Amino acid sequence: MPSSWPSPCTGSPAPWLPSDSGACRVQRTATLPILGAIGGPGGWPTTDRSTSSIRENQGRSMSQLTVAVLGTGIMGSAMARNIAGAGHAVRAWNRTISRAQPLADDGIEIAPTATAAVEGADVVITMLFDGSAVAEVMREAAPAMRPGAAWLQMTTVGPDDVAGLAAIAESAGVLFYDSPVSGTRQPAESGTLVIMTAGPASGRELVTPVLDAVGLRTVWTGEDGAAATSTRLKLVVNSWVIAVSNAAGEIVTLAKAIGVPPAQFFEVLDGGVLDLPFLRVKADLVERGALSPANFAVDTSGKDAHLILDLAREAGLRLDGMEAFSARLDRVAEAGHAHEDMAASYLAGFSTSTKTS
C-alpha cells in the first residue's frame, strides 16, 4: 500500500458522495464534532459559537493572552495556529522540536523546553499522546507556571489519569480543566471542535477566549476537573466514532467480496434514518485507499479503545463490539498501519498479511 495518498478532499470521490457538494464538503459535514449536532447532553450548559459570532469575535478587540501549547501533532498545531490567529501570543513545544518548527511561520514562538513554554503563560494546553506522556511533561513543567494560571488538559486520557494530573496542578497552584475535544483534523484546522470541559467557574473568563479560538461549542460538564466528567463523556463519544468507522470498513469490504457495488448500499440508505455522513466519509476513504494523512490514526484510536474497555470493565460491563474493534486496530497497527487513518481497520478482515514493506 502506498505510504502517501491524496487528501480526502481531492481526487474523485466514491459515487455515493453527493455530486452537488463534493467529497470535501461532505467530509466537513461528517466530521463536525458529534456533540455539535445534538447540543449539550443531559441539560448541561453549552456555549455555542455560530458562524456569525465567530466573525464577531474575530473582529472584536480582546485582551491578549499568552498561551502555551504542549504537543504539536495534528491537533496541537491546528490549535496553536487558531489561537495565534485570534490575536493571542502563543508558545509551542514538542518533544521533537522539528515538528513544531513550521509554526514559526505563523508568528508562534517555538520553545526549547516545556518549562520554557509555560513560564509566565496565562493558559497552558496539553495535547500529547496519552496520560503517561502528559504526566511526565507536566511534572517537570507545571512548577514553572505562574500561580492562578489555567491548564486545559485536552489529551484523551483515562479517568484515573485525570485525578493524577489534577493533583499535579493543585501542587503547582494552577487551575485544572479536564477538557478533551471531539473532532479530528478538519474541525481542528477550522476551529470548529467541540470541547467538553470541567473546571472551576472562577477561571472561566480566563479560559473562554482560548476555548472560543479552537472550538465551535463548549459543553461544560461540571466544576471539578479532577472528577473526570468530561473525560468519561469523551470516551463515550469515541466509542461511537470507533464503532462507525469499523462498520464502514466492513461494509465496503463485504459488499465488494460478494459482488455488491457499495454505491447500491448507500442508495438504499439515502435520506433515511440509517444514513450517516460520517459513515459515508469513512467508507469513501476505504474505497479509495485514502488512508494517509490520517484524520484519526490507528494507534491513537486503538489507545482510546483500550481506555474505553478499561472504563467499561470498572463499571462491570462487557463490550463485545469494542473488544472486537480494539483487537482489529491492534492487528492492523502491528501490520505496519499504525499511522494511517483508523478506517484502515478493514485490513484486519483479510486472511493474508497486510503488513506494508
Secondary structure by P-SEA (a helix, b strand, c coil): ccccccccccccccccccccccaaaaaaaaacccccccccccccbbbbbcaaaaaaaaaccccbbbbbbccccccaaaaaaaaaaabbbbbbbccccccccccccccbbbbcccccccccccbbbbbcccaaaaaaaaaaccccccccbbbbccccccaaaaaaaaaaaaaabbbbbbcccccccccccccbbbbbbcccccccccaaaaaaacccbbbbcccccccaaaaaaaaaaaaaaaaaaaaaaaaaaaaaaacccaaaaaaaacccccccaaaaaaaaaaaacccccccccaaaaaaaaaaaaaaaaaaccccaaaaaaaaaaaaaaaacccccccccccccccccccccc
